[in-house]
Amino acid sequence: MERIQKIIANAGYCSRREAKRLIKEKRVTVNGIIVDELGTKADYNDTILIDGKAIEKEDKVYYLLNKPRGIISSVRDEKNRKTVVDLIDTNERIYPVGRLDYDTTGVLLLTNDGELTNKLIHPKNEVIKVYVAKLNKILEINDLKKLENGVIIDGYKTKKCKVKIKKIDKYKNTSLVEIRIHEGKNHQVKKMFNVLGYDVIKLKREVFAFLTTDGLKSGEYRQLSKKEVKQLYNISKNNN
């Protein structure tokens, strides 16, 4: 017996978080009975329907995308804008692991593996993300140290991180800054700089866990190897 949201996620229908939402909206039935409690458990042999349709177990697939600017990190968009899923040629029902902003580029993982998704986005597992931000002015050393020690955003103090100035353009008064974090709060990197008076002109995620966009042009993608998938599972396991 497993929690229903885990069964749904493991079937590749959606992430566990999304499955919880479906349950709360009373869109899930088990053996003909509507489920609305998140703690409810079921057997893998039970008949589980979402919106009246049975979930079917899919083969697990894993894609690494070099996300371009101007693309939504979602399965669908209410404004009918192009999403990251539209860029992947597959018949499987996939979704992005976490989100990158509309104007943010770089490493994005897409999969139908709900178990791995949950492990990678859970805060306790502290999966490393490395971003490079172009700022509207030169980052001062005092502000760099503040960022490393944690700043207050949305009433929350960010955890310690590593920050490095990669390039300074004194003529244009801009700077290129690398920031290495293991959190994933909404618009976190932009807000960290904003609270100190800096605007992020461009933002790219260069590393997620150990994955990079090496060899991939903007908009291109590739499938992960079995070894890479195993490494991702090991990272989340070791951080538990």
N, C-alpha and C positions, 0 to 999 in steps of 0.2 A: 504494500500500500504506500502511495506517495501523495503529497499534496497536489491538488489538481493543477495548480499553476505550473508546477514542475513538470507534470506529465505533458501539458500543452507545450511548454517550452522545449522539452526533450524531443517532442514530435516535429519540431522545426516550424511550428505554426507562427510563433512570435517569441519575443523575449519574455522572461518571467514577469517583469514589471508590467508589460503590456497585458499579459494573461491575467494579472491581478485586476487590472482595470476592467477587462471584459467580464470578470466574475462579479465585480461590484455593480456593473451595469446590468446584471442578470441576463447575460447573453449566452451563458454556458449551462448546459444540462448534462446530467449523468444518469444514464438509464431512464431517461424521460423526466427526470426531476430537476427543476431549476436550482442552481447552486448560487448562493449569494454570500457565503461565509468563506473567508480566505483560508481558514484552517481545515476545511473539508478535505478528506482524503478519498482516493479511488484506486482501483486496480487497473493495470495497463490493459486488461481484457474487457473492462467496462466500455459501454458505448458513450463516448463523449462527443457532444455536438456543440458547435459554436455558430450561433445564428441559424440553427437548424441543419448545419452541414457537419458531417463527421470529420474529425481530424485524422489525417493519414500520416504515418511516419515517413519522413523523407530522408534521403541520404544526406549526410552532413556535408556542407560545402563552405569554403573559406576563401574570401577574396580580399586582396590588398589593393586599394585604390589610391592613386595620387589625385586627391580631390581638387578640382579647379575652383576658381572664384565664381560666384554667381550661381551656385548649385545648392539646393536644400538638402540637409542631412536628415532625410526622412524617407519613409516608404511612399508617402503620398503628400500632396500639398493642396490645401483648400483653394489656393489661388491659381492652381494648375501650372505652377512653375516646375521646371525640371528638377528632379531629385537624383540623389546618388544612385538609387536603385535603377533608374532609367539608363545609367551608363554601363550596367553590367548585363552581358548577354547570357541569361540563364533562365530556365523554366522553374527553378526552385524559388520558394518564397523566402527571400532574404531581407535583412534589415541591418542598418548600421549599428556598430558597437559604440555607443555614446554618440556625441554630436560635434560637428565643427560648424561654426557660424557660416552664414551665407557667403561672407566675403573672406573667409579663412580657407587656406589651402593646405595640402599635405596629406600625411598618412591617415587613412581611414580604413578600418576593418569592417567588412560586411559578411554576415553568415546567417545560417538558420540553426545554429547550435546555441540553444537557450542556456544550457548549463555553463558553457564557456563564457558567454556574454555576461551572465550574472557574476561570475568570478572576476572578470576583467574590470567591470565597472563598480564593483563593491569597494567602498572607501577603505575597508580594513586590509585589502590586498595591496594597496599602495603601488599600483602599476605606474612606472615612470613614463612621463610625457615630456618631450623636449620641444620647445617652440623658439622660433626666431621672429622677433618683432622689430619693425621699423618704426621708430618714434619721431615725433614732430620736432624734437629738440634733443640736445645732447644730454644723456643720462649722467647726472652728478653722482660722484662716489658715495656721498652720504645717503642718497636715495637708493643706490644699489644695495648698500648694507641694510637699509630699512626693508627692502624687498626680501632679502635673504633671511632676515629675522622674523618676517611676518608682518603684514599690514591688515588693517581692519576694513573689510568689505561686507556690506549688508549685515553689519552687526556681528561679524565672524572674523576671527583672526586667522589668517592663512598660516599654514605650517611652514617651517623653515625650508628653504629651497636654495638652489645654486643659480647665480646670475653672472653672466660674463658679457662685457662689451666687446663685440666682434669688429666693429668698424665705426669710425666717426667721420662725418662730413662737415667740417667747419664752415665751408662756403654755403652749404644749404641748411646748416644748423639741424642736422638730423643724425640719428645714431641707429646702429643695428645691434640688437641685444639678444643674447641667448638666455632663456630661462628654463630651468629644469625643475619640474614639479611632480608630485605624485598624488595630486588631488584632481578633481574634475568637476568643479562647481560651474554653474552656468556663467558664461562670459568671464571666467575667473581671471585669465591673463590680462585682458583689456581693463577690467576693473582694478586690478592691482596697480597698473600703471596710471590709470585715470585718477585714482585717489591721491596720487603724488603729483598730479598736474601735468601728466604726459598723455598725448593722444597717440593711439596705435594706428599708423597709416596703413601698414600691411602686416599680416600675421600668417605664419606657416608652421604647421606641426611637422617637425623633421623626424621625430622618433616616437613610436608608441610601443612600450615594452622594449623590444629589441628590433622591431620592424622599422624599415626606412623605405623611402621611395626610390632608392638607387636603381637605375635602369628603366624607370618609368617616367615618361613624359606626362605633363598635365593632362588628366582625363584618362590615362591608361591604367590598366589593372592587370593583376596576375593572380593565379590561385596559390595558396600556401602549400608548402610541401608537408608531408606527414611529420617530418622532423620538426618543422616550425610549429605545427599544431601541438605536438607533444611538449615542446618548449613552453608554449603559452600556458598549458595546463600545469606544467611544473612550476612556473613562476607563481601562479595563483596559489598552488598547493604549498609552496615553500613560505609564502607570506602569510599563511593562515596562523 
